[in-house]
Amino acid sequence: AEENREIVFEVTKSFYDFIMTDDMLRRIVQPTLLLWGEKDSFVPPMRGRQLQKVMPNARLEVIPKASHCPQ
């Protein structure tokens, strides 16, 4: 329904308006699994590789043939 699309848009927009700096990401010390779709054109896998380099205990898994929402 149209109202559902508007809600999803607002939630998504607020998520992407939030910017995490490298300093913030370095403070995430818990083991973190980053799942990325190989064919994600919205947030390319390159961004996952950048996050993995900054986050001390991150592991990146790229899912072959998957797009933006691999789950």
C-alpha positions as CSV (number, residue, x, y, z in Angstrom):
1,A,0.0,0.0,0.0
2,E,1.1,3.6,-0.6
3,E,1.3,4.4,3.1
4,N,3.7,1.5,3.7
5,R,6.0,2.7,0.9
6,E,6.1,6.2,2.6
7,I,7.0,4.7,6.0
8,V,9.7,2.5,4.5
9,F,11.1,5.5,2.6
10,E,11.2,7.7,5.8
11,V,12.9,5.0,7.8
12,T,15.4,4.3,5.1
13,K,16.1,8.0,4.6
14,S,16.8,8.5,8.3
15,F,19.2,5.6,8.3
16,Y,21.2,6.9,5.3
17,D,21.2,10.5,6.7
18,F,23.2,9.1,9.6
19,I,26.9,9.2,8.9
20,M,29.4,7.1,10.9
21,T,33.0,8.5,10.9
22,D,36.0,6.2,10.9
23,D,36.6,7.2,14.5
24,M,33.1,5.9,15.4
25,L,33.6,2.7,13.5
26,R,37.0,2.0,15.1
27,R,35.2,1.9,18.5
28,I,33.1,-1.1,17.4
29,V,35.2,-3.8,18.9
30,Q,32.7,-6.6,19.0
31,P,33.1,-9.2,16.3
32,T,31.0,-8.0,13.3
33,L,29.9,-9.9,10.2
34,L,29.4,-7.7,7.2
35,L,27.3,-9.4,4.6
36,W,27.3,-7.8,1.1
37,G,25.7,-8.7,-2.2
38,E,28.3,-9.0,-5.0
39,K,26.0,-7.1,-7.4
40,D,24.8,-4.4,-4.9
41,S,24.5,-1.2,-7.0
42,F,23.0,0.9,-4.2
43,V,25.9,0.4,-1.7
44,P,28.7,-1.3,-3.7
45,P,30.9,-4.0,-2.1
46,M,33.8,-1.5,-2.1
47,R,32.1,0.2,0.9
48,G,32.1,-3.2,2.7
49,R,35.8,-3.5,2.1
50,Q,36.3,0.0,3.4
51,L,34.3,-0.8,6.6
52,Q,36.3,-4.0,7.1
53,K,39.6,-2.1,7.0
54,V,38.4,0.4,9.7
55,M,36.5,-1.9,12.1
56,P,39.0,-3.9,14.2
57,N,37.0,-7.2,14.4
58,A,35.0,-7.1,11.2
59,R,34.7,-9.9,8.7
60,L,33.3,-9.3,5.2
61,E,31.4,-12.0,3.3
62,V,30.4,-11.1,-0.2
63,I,27.4,-13.2,-1.4
64,P,27.8,-14.1,-5.1
65,K,25.0,-13.0,-7.5
66,A,23.2,-11.2,-4.6
67,S,22.0,-7.6,-4.9
68,H,21.3,-5.0,-2.2
69,C,19.3,-7.1,0.2
70,P,20.9,-10.5,0.2
71,Q,18.8,-11.8,3.0
